[in-house]
Amino acid sequence: QVQLVESGGGLVQAGGSLRLSCAASGRLFRINTMGWYRQAPGKQRELVAAATSGGRTNYADSVKGRFTISRDNAKNTVYLQMNSLKPEDTAVYYCNLLAGDYDRYNYWGQGTQVTVSS
């Protein structure tokens, strides 16, 4: 079994910062990509940022220049530093992990709420 445990969400004023963490544990084999998605009420879940095992990163256009994803491979942990937060960043943020050959294993965290007040 694989578990993803997220932390760091909360309420912040516009312009503020938050740092999300996601620690993976369990029977982990060949972790490929770790990333963050978010889902706002009434909207589809969308990719926020992802980082491959090789160090490549990918960001949604809406967060480029404000959010930074990083990984600690020794701890199987991924972070999302969120700066200059906007009310439209309000959503439930989910950690995601792809592992195994051809990313055959796809795991999700339970989600953490981020609320940005104006």
C-alpha positions as CSV (number, residue, x, y, z in Angstrom):
1,Q,0.0,0.0,0.0
2,V,1.1,3.5,-0.8
3,Q,0.0,6.5,1.2
4,L,0.4,10.2,0.4
5,V,0.1,12.5,3.4
6,E,-0.3,16.2,2.6
7,S,0.1,19.2,4.9
8,G,0.5,22.9,4.9
9,G,-2.9,24.1,3.6
10,G,-4.9,26.9,5.3
11,L,-6.3,30.4,5.1
12,V,-4.1,33.2,3.9
13,Q,-4.7,36.8,2.7
14,A,-4.1,37.7,-0.9
15,G,-0.4,38.3,-1.6
16,G,0.6,35.9,1.1
17,S,2.5,32.6,1.0
18,L,1.9,28.9,1.9
19,R,4.1,25.9,1.6
20,L,2.5,22.5,0.9
21,S,4.2,19.2,1.6
22,C,3.4,15.7,0.6
23,A,5.2,12.7,2.0
24,A,4.9,9.3,0.3
25,S,5.2,6.0,2.2
26,G,4.6,2.4,1.7
27,R,5.7,0.0,-1.0
28,L,7.2,2.5,-3.3
29,F,8.9,1.4,-6.5
30,R,10.4,3.6,-9.1
31,I,8.7,6.9,-8.4
32,N,8.6,8.9,-11.6
33,T,6.6,12.1,-11.3
34,M,5.3,13.8,-8.2
35,G,3.0,16.7,-8.6
36,W,0.2,18.9,-7.4
37,Y,-3.3,19.3,-8.8
38,R,-6.1,21.5,-7.5
39,Q,-9.9,21.5,-7.8
40,A,-12.0,24.5,-7.1
41,P,-15.8,24.3,-6.5
42,G,-17.6,23.6,-9.7
43,K,-14.4,23.2,-11.7
44,Q,-12.4,20.3,-13.0
45,R,-9.3,19.1,-11.3
46,E,-6.3,20.7,-13.0
47,L,-2.5,20.3,-12.9
48,V,-0.7,22.9,-10.9
49,A,2.9,21.7,-11.1
50,A,4.8,18.5,-11.5
51,A,8.4,17.3,-11.1
52,T,10.0,14.3,-12.7
53,S,12.6,12.1,-11.2
54,G,15.1,13.6,-13.6
55,G,14.5,17.1,-12.3
56,R,12.2,18.5,-15.0
57,T,9.4,20.7,-13.8
58,N,6.1,21.7,-15.4
59,Y,3.7,24.5,-14.3
60,A,0.3,25.7,-15.2
61,D,0.5,29.1,-16.9
62,S,-1.6,30.6,-14.1
63,V,1.0,29.9,-11.4
64,K,4.3,30.4,-13.3
65,G,6.5,32.8,-11.5
66,R,4.6,32.5,-8.3
67,F,4.7,28.8,-7.4
68,T,7.8,26.5,-7.1
69,I,7.7,22.7,-6.9
70,S,10.6,20.8,-5.4
71,R,11.3,17.2,-4.4
72,D,13.4,15.5,-1.8
73,N,13.9,12.1,-3.3
74,A,15.6,10.7,-0.3
75,K,12.4,11.4,1.8
76,N,9.9,10.7,-1.1
77,T,8.5,14.1,-0.4
78,V,7.3,16.8,-2.8
79,Y,6.8,20.5,-1.8
80,L,4.9,23.4,-3.4
81,Q,5.9,26.8,-2.4
82,M,3.1,29.2,-3.2
83,N,3.8,32.9,-3.2
84,S,1.8,36.0,-4.2
85,L,-1.4,34.0,-3.7
86,K,-4.6,35.2,-5.3
87,P,-8.2,34.5,-4.4
88,E,-8.5,32.4,-7.6
89,D,-5.9,30.0,-6.1
90,T,-8.5,28.9,-3.6
91,A,-9.1,25.2,-4.1
92,V,-8.4,21.8,-2.7
93,Y,-4.9,20.8,-3.5
94,Y,-4.1,17.2,-4.2
95,C,-0.7,15.5,-4.3
96,N,-0.2,13.0,-7.1
97,L,2.5,10.3,-7.6
98,L,3.2,8.3,-10.7
99,A,5.4,5.2,-10.4
100,G,6.4,2.0,-12.1
101,D,6.9,1.2,-15.8
102,Y,4.9,3.5,-18.1
103,D,3.5,5.2,-14.9
104,R,1.3,2.3,-14.3
105,Y,0.7,3.2,-10.7
106,N,-1.2,6.4,-10.0
107,Y,-1.7,7.5,-6.4
108,W,-3.5,10.5,-4.9
109,G,-3.4,12.2,-1.5
110,Q,-6.6,13.1,0.4
111,G,-6.4,16.8,-0.5
112,T,-5.6,19.9,1.6
113,Q,-7.7,23.1,1.5
114,V,-6.1,26.3,0.5
115,T,-8.2,29.4,0.9
116,V,-7.0,32.9,-0.2
117,S,-9.1,35.8,1.0
118,S,-9.2,39.1,-0.8
